[in-house]
Amino acid sequence: MDCSDSDRFLDRSASSSSPPSSPASDHDSSLLVLPDWTKELGSESSNDDDELIAEVKKACLMNDVVGVVANGQPPVPRVEHMVLQTRPFKLKTPRAATIRVSRKKQGPGSGGGAKAADTSRRESVVSRSSWLDVWKGRRHNVLWATLDGQLVSLWKKRTDKLTDMVFHVSSITEVRKQDKGRFSVYFRKKHFEFMAHSEAVQEGWVTSLLASRGLDPPAPPPQHGALVMKDPRSRVYAAICGHNLWIYSGKENFELGIGTTCVSMNVASVKQTGRHNFSLITPYKTFNFSVESSRELGLWLASLTQVILSALSCSEVAQRLWASPWNKVCADCGCANPEWASVNLLVVICEACAGQHRSLGINVSKVRSLKLDSKVWTEPLIQLFVRYGNKAANQVWGYNLPGAEQILPDASVDQRGDFIRAKYVKGRYRRAHPLASSQRLLNQRLCEVVCSPNVPETMSLLCSGARVLCNTLDPKGPSPIALAEQAGQAMQTELLRHNEYTESPAHAHQKPSRASSTSDLLSAAGEEEFHGKLEEDRFLFSLENDSAACDVLDLREVISIFDRSEGTTYAFEMVTLTEQLVCNADAETVLFIHLLHILKVVLPGPLDEEDLDGVFAVSRVSLREGEGLQHAEVWAVLRGGQVLIYPTDHQRQKERLTLTPDSQYKIDSSENTIELTAGERTMSLQFEQNHSCQTWHTLLKRATVTKRQPRPSLYQLPASSAGTVPPLIERCISHITQYGLKVEGLYRRCGLATKINLLVEALSTSPKTAHLETDEQGLLDIAGALKQYVRKQVLLIPEDHKKLWVEAAAHKDETIRLATYRQLLKKLPPDNRITLHALCGHFYIVQLYSSENRMTAQNLALVFVPTLFQELAMNPNMVRLTRELIIHHTIIFLGQEDESNKVDELITIL
């Protein structure tokens, strides 16, 4: 058999987002269509698999399982074949949640009002926004959806500037409302399925989409055609519509009106980059395209340049400032081609935001026109805006801005005014300088920095209240402006002159409070309970285990993580600037996998997973060493006997500080600072919140007296288990768990038959000392050796038990099936039971990493039906049985059963 066929089939299966059916389901409708499987499933590491898989194919075809017709609708099955259903009979549901989450907002000062205002503004007959679960064929995602009366736009994150999908409402041919929050949107040849977290949200979307029907379609594009786009390389179709470039995944989607993204030419510039190449540069992304001929290149360059010029009407100053893509959109609302600026704040803003800036007074914001106020625009000031401008300013003033509170170009006057006052008068979102609590040190550091080209730190100091009219430590010494002039720093001098008489928001630390325990957080008022699941750099929240997402957290907003496990309670806490979240799991392994995923997102790489074992606390801090005033932003990781420092500056290396019982540390709650001395090094860690500072202080005592213990294997058998697992199986499981969980196609891809035979012989003779490789091919060979050994030398199900297992697998009710499996396991000989326990527990761990290894529980079941159950694999129900032994492992083998929800299991991918 050809392994590539198996790869293609199982990869598609791994990307499917439909989880197993609920226990109330009469049939396991999540099984793949078995005739399709028999056509595409390839062989494994040896020819013995071919014979068994061939028998399974024959059995499946004999059972005449229902297929799927071309239009995607299932034929009506005959009564005698209702035991097994195919996918179309099952409504698509979101991926099941993997962890429980309790969320508490940080209080009224977090800016929740802005979010509420934004929501109320958007909800109307033809204007709407919310999180929706979206299916495009079998591909599932959770996206932020907006409707502005004409365009439906779908975004991965609320703050994204480029869509995942966009279409004009005139392209819609039909909207169908379904049950459980679902609705479908039809085009001529395609349709997409959506699911809202409540019927009210569903009703709102259906009403809005129907109300917007009948609009005239956009005018035909004057220029369109196929392009090759790089990063990632793919063939796309593009069209110029008005002042926008629409990008489609192909010509068919262009004809249907279903775009991938829409790029506004108001914020773009275009240039030729090669013989047949050109780049479209925006503040958010640079698109690199290639065409097939010089003629096509000329047509695209001419068309795009004409559209860009027709969208612009500006002065030379504006053209120079807009040379920086960040300055082509308003620093506050994102409006295209802003023609005003605050010369002291270094932000380019639109006319609407400029009006609000003027109302703040010249002591806060000095507003000037890019077109009219020509005298103010000196060459150093223009260079300041070109080199720094909106990008640097928002890294200071908008560093901690939650995506939900960001205003848009269509914000009302009141919303715009509230946001701008919160940003520049109250300093709600600013990144305060680490010395902000001391006016003397702020001024001293300003005098040091202005003598260097470090303009961003000067901006941070001014934002935090450093005074331009101050002096050095010598009252008769020169001012910062004089120091900058003497050092020849023209841009520093210009920035200081425009801030001579301005005022910055007052700095106020949070009042110290005792560190909250897990129980305190869980009992707090205003707390929300969710089911959570991780997806790349997002945390998805839903009200029910398998309901649509109602909210999404960008993991890059996390500023601290703390271990909150106590005894048999496994929990960790995440802190953002606006909320605290406590995540609870039923097992330490599950908790660690979630924690590891999050740490890989928030910590600057590269990361060593061994360094993340036994973590007590992780926080973003400002680090200062010695007597100097210079700070560096780093991530600090606290674990038993160590503090690890991960610099955000990738030019610096990770550092490791050893803690002992003699290590000294003291807290200054008024400045959210901990001074830590270990050996000859003394460092000051300044935290963004008092809660994080207090929690670190509490955990440091534990870390200084705790020696780091190596984390045990992700899967271990209970100490009280009876029976013995064959040493070869134990060694293979241990090795693959340690080195091979992320190998793509593990247990599916072919190993080398000769190497597998040698491995089986070596492991059978000396399982503890046999040499095992850690490279990818070596791990595939070890997986093949494990399968071969189990298939040929281990009889897991005795002959007189097989009939009972077949009968149990055929039962329609899942709850009864699981209970029966548990009873049958008790009847197995101890060695058989513990070996099956070890294998299924291992597969349970493997499928937790299926986002990387592509081996979901379903794929593992398909591969291991012949290996685990040999001739029993001829019965299609045994695929389902194998899968259930994996995904419900803790219920079936360990008896960890929750009577209120017997299938709330971690069955999917992180």
N, C-alpha and C positions, 0 to 999 in steps of 0.2 A: 504493500500500500504506500501511497505518496503522503509523506508527512505534511507537505504544504497544504493539502486539502484540509487536513485536520486543523492546521493553524488558522486558515481562513474562516472555517466554520466556528471554531471555539472562540476566536477573537470577536466575531460578531456577537456570539452569545455573551461574552464578558461585557460588552458595551451595552447590553440591554439593561434597561433600568427598572423593569417590572419585577418586583420581589415575589416571594412565594405567596400563595393565597392564604387567606385567614383560616383559622381552625373551623369556622362554620361552613366552609366550602365543602361540598360533597365530593369534589374531585380536585386533584392536584393539577390545576390548569396551567401552572407555570412550566410544566414539562415542555421541552422542545418537540416539534413535530417529528416523530420518530422516523418516518420515511425519509425526511430531509437529512436527518442525522446519518442514516445508513448510507445515503448517497455520498456524504462528504467527510465522514469521520475517517481519519487515517490511522495507521498502525502506530505502535509504540516501539520500544527498544528491541524487540525480538520478534521472530516469526510466529512464536506461540500465540501471541495476541491476535494474529490474523485469523486463526481458526476460530477462536472464541467469538471475536467480533463478527465473523461471517455467520456464525450460528445465531447471534443476536439479530443480525440483519434479517436472516431468514424467518426468525420467530416474529419480528416486528411486521414483516410483510404479510405473513400468514394471518396476523391479527387484524389486517386491513384497517389500520388506524386512519381516522378521518384526516383529509388533507385540506389545503387552502386553495381557493380558486384565484384567478388572476386579479379580480377587482378587490381583493383583500377581504371579501365577505365569506364566511364559512358555509359550506353546503350543509343541509339539514342532515344530521347523523342518524343512522339507523339505531333502533333501541338497543340492539344487542351489542353495540359498540360504544355505549355511553360511559364505560368505565374510565376511559382516558379521553380528555378533551385537548384541543389544540389552542394556541394562543388567542386566536380571534374571539373565542368564547369568553375570554377574561378581560374585564375592563382594566385599562392601564392604571396603575396606581403608583404613587411616588415610592422611592426607595425607603425602606423601613428605617426608623430612627435607631441609633446605636447607643445613645446615652441620655440620661435625664438631666435637665438643666433648670435651675432656679435663677431668675434674673431680678435684680433690684436696681432701679434707677438711683442715681446719685443725689437726687433732690432737686428742688426748684431752680437751683442755679445752673443747671446743666443745659439749659436752653431748650427744654421741651416745648416751650411755647412756639418757638420757630417752626418746629416740626408740625405741630398741630395746625398752625396757620397755613403751612404749605399744603397739608392734606386737604383742608377745607377749601383752599383756593382751587385745587385741581379737580375736585369732584363736581361735575355738572353733567348736563344731558349729553354733551359731545366732548367732554374733557374728563379724563380719568387716569388714575395711576395706582398700581399696587404690585405686590409680588405675586407671580403666577407660576405654577408648574406647567411646563410646556413640553409636548412631544412632537418631534418632527420625524415621522416614521417611528422607528424604534429608539431613536435618540432622545434622551430625556434631559432636561435642565430646569433650573429654577432661575427665573429672570425677572428683572424690574421692568414692568410694562407701562407704557404711557400712551395716551391717545390725546392729540391736540385738536381734534376735529377733522383733520385730514390724514395725518400719518399715525400709524401704530408703530411704535419703536420698542424694541426689547433689548435690555442691557443686562450684562452679567452683574454689574454693581451699580448702585444708585449714583455713584460719582463718576462713572465711566463717561467718556466723551464720544466714544465710537460704539455703535450698536453691534449686537449679535445678529439682529434681523430687523428689517424695516420694510413696511409696505404702505401704499396709499389705499385708503378705504374704498376707492373706486375699483380696486382689483378684487374685492370680495364678491363672491357670487351668492353665498348663503351663510347664515349663522344659525347653528342648532343648539338649543339648550338641552342639557342632559341632567341626570341626577347626581347627587353628591358633589355639587359645586363644579361640575364639568360643563364645558361647552366647546363646540367645534367651529372653526372658521374655514370655509371652503373657498377655493379658487377654481379655476376651470379644470385643472388636472390634478390638483393636490389639495390636501387639507391638513390642518394642524389642530391638535387637541390641547385644550387648556383646562386647568383645574385651579379654582380659587379656594382659599381656606374657609370660606363661609358662603352660605347661599346669598347673603346680602351683597357681597362683593361680586359673586357670579351674576346676580340679577343686574347690578349696575353696569357691568361690562356688556352683557347682552343688550340691554336697553341702549347704551351709548353707541354700540356698533350698528344696531338697527337704525338708530336716529341719524347716523351719519351717512347712511346709504343714499345713493342718488346723486352724489357730487360728481361733477365733470372730471374726467381723468386728466392728468397733466398733459401738456402739449407734447407731441412727438419730439424726441431729442434730435438736435441738429448733428450730433456726432456720437457714434456708438460703435463698438466693435470689441473683438477679443484681444486680451492682453495677457501677458505672463507676469504674475506678481511674485516678488521674492519675499522671503522672511515671513511665513514659510513659502516655499516655491509652489505655485499652483496656477492653473489656467483659470482666468476669470473673464467676465464680460463687464464692460463699463459703458456708461452713457452719461452725457452732460445734459442735465435737466435744469433749466433756469440758471441759478448761481450755485448749483451743486453738482458734484460728480457722484453718481450712484455706481456702486460696485456690486455685481451679482456673482453667484457661484458658477453660473453658466448661462448660455443663451436661452435655455428653456425658462429659467427663473426670470430672466429679463422680459420675456414675452408674457409671463404670468404677473409681473410686477412685484416680485418678491426679492428685495435686495438684501445684501449682507450688511452693508453700511452705506451711509450717505455723508460725503465730505463737503463742507461748505467752502466755496471758493473765496468767501470773504476773509477767511483766516489762512489762506494757503498761498504758496508761491511755487513756481515750477521751474525746473532747469534740466538741461540735457546733461547726462552723466556718462554717455558712451555712444558708440556708433548707432545702436538701435535701442538705447536705454534713456529713460528720464525719471526724475524723482519729483514727487508732489510732497512738499514740506508743509506740515501743520504744527500747531503747538503741542499736539498730542501724539503724533506719530509721523514718521517719514515713510511714504509709500514708494517703493522702487518697482518700476515697470519696465518691461521690454516688449518690443514689437518685432515683426518679421522683416520690415523693410524701412529704408530711409524715407520713403514716401509716407508711410503710415506715421513714422515719428514726426515728420513735419506737420502732418494734419493734426495730430494730438497736441503738439506744442503750440501751434497757432490757435487752435480752438480754446485750449485751457488759458493761454495768455490773454486772449480777448475777453473771456468770461471774468478773469481776475481783474483786469483793468476796468471793465464796465462796472464792477462792484466797488471800485475805489474812486475816491475824489478827495485828495488830501494834499498837504503841503510837503515840502522837503523834510521837515522835522519829523512829521508823521511817518514818512517812508523810511527814514533812518531808524526810528524807534521800532517800527514794525518789522525791521529786519530780524529782530529777535522774535521767534514764533510765540513766545509767552506774552509778548506785548501786543499781539494782534487780537487778544480778547480782553475784556474788562477784568481787572483783578478781583472785583467783588461779585459780579453777576455772570460773567462769561460772555457778555454781548460782543459781537464781532466789530472790528475796526473802531476801537475807542479813540476819541479825538480830544480827550482831556487827560490831565495828570495831576497828581499831588506831588509837588517837587520835593517836599521834605520826607514824605513816606515812601517815595520811589515807586508809586503805583500808577499805571496807565488805566484810566477809567472811562466809562461811557458818560454821555450827557446826563442820563437819569441819576447815576450814582454821583456824578460831580455836584449836582444840586444838593444832595444829602451831605456831601463832604463840606460844602460851603456853610451849611447850617451848623457844623461843628465848631466853626470859628477858626481864624488863622493861627491860633495858638495850638491847634490840633492838626489841621490839614490846610496846606497852601495850594489852592487849585489854580491851574494855569491851562490855557488852551494850546494845543499843538499847532494850531493854524494862526491864531491871532496874536498871542503873546510872544512875538519873535525875540524880543530883547532878553528875555529870561533864559533863552536856550543857548547857553554857552557850550563850547566844545566839551569841557569836562562833565557838564551835566548830561549832555547827550550820551557820552560814553558810559556814565553811571547807569543810565536807563538801558542802554544796549547790552552792557555786560551783566547787569544785575536785574534791575527793573522788577517786573511782576514776579518772576520766579523766586528771587531772593527775598523780596518783601513778603510774599505769602509763606515762605518757609519760617518767617519770624512772626508775622501777624496772624497767619491762618494755619499754623503748624498743627494745632489740636482741634481743628474744625471738624466736627462729625458730618458725615455725608448728608444726613437727614436735615441738617440745619443750613446747608448751602443754598443761597437764593439763586434763582434763574433769571434770564432777561425779562421774563414776563411778570416778575414780582410786582406787587402793588406798591404804592408810595409808602404806606405804613410799614409793610414788611421790609422794604429796602432800608428805610430809616432805622428801624429796630436793629436790623442786622449790622449796619455800618456803625451804629453807636456801640453795639456789643463788641464789635471787632476792634475799633480804634479808641473808644473812650473808656470802656470797661476792661478792655484787654482780655476778653473771655477766652479767645482762641490762641493767644500769643504763646510763643515759646520764651518764657522768662529766662534771662541770663542767670547762671548759677550764683552770681554774686548779688542778685537783685535785693536781697534782704539788708545789704549794707551799702548805704549811699557813699561812704568813704571809699570802699573797695571798688564800687562801680566807677567812680570818678578816677581812681588810681589806674584801674585797668584801661579806661578810655584813653588816658594819656599815654599808655604803653602801646595800645593797638594802632592809634592814628599815625604812628611813625612807620607802620608797615602797610602793605597793600591789602590787608585783611578787612575789606569793606563789609562782608557779611557779619563779622563779629561787632563791628562798629554799629551796624544797624540793630543788632540784638541788644547792645548796651544802651543805645538811645531809646529803644522800645521799652526797656526795663527801668528807665529813669535817670540814666547817666546825664550829667549836666555839661553842656558845651561851654558854659561860662565859668566852669570850675578851674582851679589851678592844680598844679602838682602838689606833692607833699609840702613843698616850699611855697608859702603864701605869696611870695614875690616872684615865683617862678612863672614860666610861660604858660599860656592857656593851651588847650588841645588844638585850637586852630593854628596858633603860632608853631606848635610842635610839628603839625602836619606840613605846614609851609616850609619849615626848616628841613624836614626830611624829604621834601620834593614830592609829596603825595598829593597831586592835584585833585584827584577824585575824592580823597578823604577830606580835603579842605572844602571842596564844593558841598559835600554832604553836610559837614559841620555848619557851614554858613547858613544853609537853609533850615537848620534846626537850632539856631542860636536861642530863639525865644519861644520854642514850642514846649508843650507839656505832654507827659506820658501818663498812662494809667497808673494809679498807685498800686504798689505791690502789697499783697496780703496773703500770708500763708494760711493754710487751714489750721483751725485750732486742734491741738493734740487731742486724740481720743484713744481709748484702749482698743487694741487690735481685736477685731471681731472674730469669733470662732465660727465654725461651720453652723452650729446650732443657732447662733445669733443671727447669722445671715438668713438661714432658712425660715426663721420665725419673724423676720422683719415685715413691717407693714408695707403695702404696695408691691409685694413680691409677685412675680408672674412665674407660672410653671409651664415648661415646654418639654417636648421631645426634641433631641438634637441629633444632627448628623454632620459630619465633616465632608467638605468637597473642595479639594485644592486649597485655596487661601480664603475659603468662606466657611462659616458655621451657619447651617440652616436650621431654623426653628419651626416646629409645627405644634399645633394644639393636641393632635392625636398622633399615635405611633406611626400611622401610614397616611396621614392627611397631607394636604398641600401645605407648602411653607407659608407662614404668615409673616416672617421677618428673617433677615439675613444679617449676620455680623461679618464685617471685613476683619479678618484676623490681624491685619496690619495695624488696627486700632488698639490692639492689646498692649498695655504698658507694664503689666506685672502678672505673674502666675505663681500660685502658692500651693504646696501640697497640704491638703486638709484631711488626709486619711487618719483614722483613729480606730485601732482594733480591726473589726470586720467591716467597718465603714470605709469605702474607697471613694475619695472625692478630691477634686482640686478646684481652686478658685482662680478665675480670670478677672482682671480689673482693666477697664478702659477709663477714659476721662469722664464718661457719663454714666457708667453702670458697673455693677459687680455681678458676676455669674458664678454659680457653684455647680459643678458637673459631678454627678454621682453615677457609679457603675457597680455592677454586681460582683465583679472580680477584679483583682489587682492587674491581671494581664490586660483586660479590656481598658482599664483606666490608663495604663502605661502606653498602650498603642495610640489612644487619643492624644495623650500628652505629648508623645513623641512627634506626632503629626503637626501639632500646633507649634512646638518648639522649632521644627524645621522651617516653618513659615516665618516666625518672628525673629529668630536669631540670624545674624549675618554669617554666611558660610565661609569656607566649607566646614561641615560639622562631622564629628566623630560620634557615632551613636553610643559608644561606650562612655563618653563624657556626659551623656544625658541620663545615665542610670542614677537612681537615688537622688533626684533633684528635690531640694526643699523649697527653693524660691528662685524666681527669674524676674529681673526688673530692668527697665531702661533707666539709666542714671547718668549724671554728670560726674566725671571722675577728675579729681585733682590730687596731685602728689607733691609733697614737700611744701616749701614756703611760697612757691610761685602762684600766680593768680590764673594761669591758663588752665582751662577745663577741656575735657574731651568727652563727647557723647559715646557711651559704651553700653553693652548689655552685660549685666553681672549675673552669674549663675552660682547659687549657693548649694553645696552638697556636703555630704559627710567628710569633714577634714579638708575641704578645699573651697576656694572661690575662683571661678573661671571668669576671665574678662574677654569679651568678644567686642573688639572695636568696630564701630560703623565705618570707619575709615579703612578701606580694604588694603591700604599700604602698610598698615600696622598688623602685627602678628597677635594671635591669641596668647594670653598670659595666664599663668596658673599660680595661685597663692596658696600655700599650705597653712592650714589652721591646726593649732594644737590647744590643749587646755591652758597653755600659757599666753595664748593670743589675747591682746587687749582690744576692746572696742567700747565706744561710748556714743551716746545719741544726743543730738541737739534738736529737740522737737520744734523749736521755734524756726529753724531753718531746714527741717526735713533732711538732716544730715547725720550720717554715721561715720565716725572716724575709726578706722580699723588699722591695727598695728600687728604685723605678723613677722617675726624675725627682725630684719633690719629695714623693712619697708613699712611706710605709713601712707595710707591713702584715705581720701575723703570721698564718700559716696553721697551725692545729693539726689533725693528722690522727687518725683513730680507730685506725689501725694503723701500726706501724713500717714494714711492707712498703710501704704507700702513701706514707709520708713519704720513704723512701729512693728509691723509684722516681721521685717527683716531682723530687727533688734531682738525680737522674741526667738526667732529661729536660729540666730547666730549661736546662742548658748547650746542648742542641740547639736549644731554642726561642729562646734569645737571639741565636743566630747564623743562624737560618733566617727568611727572608722568606716570608710566606704567598703561595703560588701558587694562583691560582684553579683549582678542580678542573675537569679536562677534562670534556667531555660524557660522560654515562653510557655512551654507546656510540661508539666510534671505529673506523674501519677500520684494519687493519694498514698500517704505512707502506710495506711491501713489496708491497702489493696491486697487481696489474696491472689496467688498465682504468680507466674514468672513470664516475662516477655523475653522471647529469644534475643540473645545478646546482639546478633547481627541487626535485628530490627531496631533495637535501642540505639545502637551506634549510628545507623543511617539517619534515624529521626533526629538525634541530637546534632549531628553534623549539618544536616540540611536546615534545621531550625537556626543554627548559628550563622551559617554562611549563604544559604540558598533561597531564602524566602522571597527575594526580589528578582529571581531569575525568571525571565519571561518564558512562559510555556513549560514551567516545571511540571514533571510527570506526564506532559503531553508530547514534548519534542523527543526525537529519537536520540538515544545514546549509542555508543559504538558497541556492537554485539560482542566482539572479542574482548574489549575492555570490561564489559559487564560480566562476562563469564569468569574472568580473572578476579574481579572484585568479589564476586560471590564466593569463590574458592578461598580467597585470602581472608575474608570476613568470617567465613564459617570456621576456619582454622584458628585465627587469633583476632577476634572482633575488637579487642581493646587496643591492639598495637598495629593493626593494618594501616598502611599509609593511605590517606584520603586527600584528594586534590580540593582546592578551594576556588579554582577558576570555573567559568560557566560550563565548559564542556565536561570537566570533572564532576561537577554537581549533577549534570544530566545523567552521567554514567552511574553515579551513586543512586539516583532516583530509579534508574532502570534496574539496578541490582536489587533494590528493595522490592520492586514489583515482581521480579523474576523469582526471588526467594519465597515471597508470600504465595505466589501462584503455584509453585512446584512443590514446596516443602512444608507448607502450613495449611492445614485443613481447619478453617475457622468455624464452619458450621457442620457438625457431625451429620451423617446420613440420616439418622432417625429424627433429626430436628428440622430438616429442610422443609418438609411439608407444612409445619407450623409457621415457619417464616414466610412461605409463599402465601399462606392464607392471611397472615397479618398484613402483608404488603398490599393485598387486594382490597382491604376494607375501605369503604368510602369516607368514613369520618376520620379526620386527622387526629383528633384527640384520642379516639379509641386506638388508632394505630400506634401512637406514641406509648400509650399505657401498655399495649400488648408487647411492644418491643422490650420494654423494661422487664416485663415478666419473663419473656423468652431469654433475655440475657442472664437472668438469675439461674436458669436451668442449664446454661452452658458450663462445661468444665472450667475451673478457675483459670487455667492457662489460656484457654480460648477466649474467655471473657476479657481478661486483662490485655491480651494482645489486640483484640478488636477495639478495646477502649483506647489503647495507645495509638493505633492507626487513625481512628476517627478524630481523636483529640488533636493529632498532628495535622490532619486535613482541615480541621476547624481553624487552626492557626494559619495555615497556608492561604485559605480563602479570605482571611482578614487583610491580606496584602494583595488582593486581586487587582487593585488599581494599577499595580506595577507588574505582577506576574501573570495577569490575565486569567488566572485560574479561580473562577467562582466556584461555589459549592456545586452548581449544576455541571460545570465542566469537569470537576473532579469526579463527580458521580458517573458521568459518561465514560470517563477514562477507566475508572476502577471497578465498574460492574463486573467485567470478566476477571479481574485480578482478585477481588475480594470474595466473590460469590461463585466464580467459575461457571458451572453449567446452569446455575440459577439465573444467570444473566439473560437466558433465553426468554424469561418472563419480563415484559416491559415494566411491570410494577416494581421490579427490583431497582431500576434507575431511581425511582422516587424514594424507595426505601434507603438506598445508599446516600442520597442527598439529605434525607431527614436525619440519618445517623450523624451526619456532619453538622448541619446547621442547628440541630436541637441536641447537640452533644451534652451540654450541661444538664439538660432535663433527663435525657435517656440514661446516661452513664453515671452522673453524679447526683441525680435526684434533686437538683436545685430548681424546684418547680414553684412558681407563683400561681396560686389558685385563681387569682383575679385575672390573670392574663398569661396563660400557659405557653404562649408562643412569642412573648416579647423578647426575642433573641437577637443577638448580634450576628446577622447573617450576611452582611455585605461589606463593602469595600471601603477602605480608608485610603 
